[in-house]
Amino acid sequence: MPSQPIPALENLDQQLVTLVSERLLEVQPGFGPESDLYEAGLDSMALMQLLILVEEEYGVSIPESALTKQNFSTVRHLSQIIRERLAA
């Protein structure tokens, strides 16, 4: 469970861009919601760290069945997964 209130979801894409760029990967200028996370350096270790950050920030546990390359290809895809999990 998150230690603070869950951030508003209307700007979830930008929140995740900030999360990735400030706490996870060294991204290039211009990194945004449609940028390729794998090209930005997402690997298996960073993916595990990202899952932990998402759980801490949003109280969302992403199931193993959702851990596909497509779902984590961009911040926009990840934000969709988070929204779906929060709605469930």
Disulfide bonds with the S-S distance in Angstrom:
none
